[in-house]
Amino acid sequence: MERLHLRIEFDGLRLGPGKARLLELIRDEGSISAAGRAMGMSYKRAWSLVEEMNAAFAEPLVASARGGAKGGGAEVTAAGLAVLAAYRRLEAILLAEGKDEIALIRDALRQNFTDP
């Protein structure tokens, strides 16, 4: 089974499957720490990735609130949702439009090839 891992590199930012998944989990969980845990990463790493994305885009992709009596939380902003949707649409386009090329590459692999 083929999978596509799209990574777009801009000056100073790489946007790929990990950051897209982090945005999805923040959207679903309402928490950077919960999203990080779900991905097996520390809060510090998750927060670092969020800061990297927020610094790179004209509008922040994630808004967060500090903890307190009611607890903190995070949400993916409208800009973040738009970037995430565009990334997922691009993946779908590449899979659909590139199916013949993917098949050609797959068929050129050695028989019984497994990734070391």
Summary of the structure (lengths in Angstrom):
residues: 116
radius of gyration: 17.2
end to end distance: 16.2
largest distance: 59.7
contacts: 280
relative contact order: 0.14
helix: 54%
strand: 12%
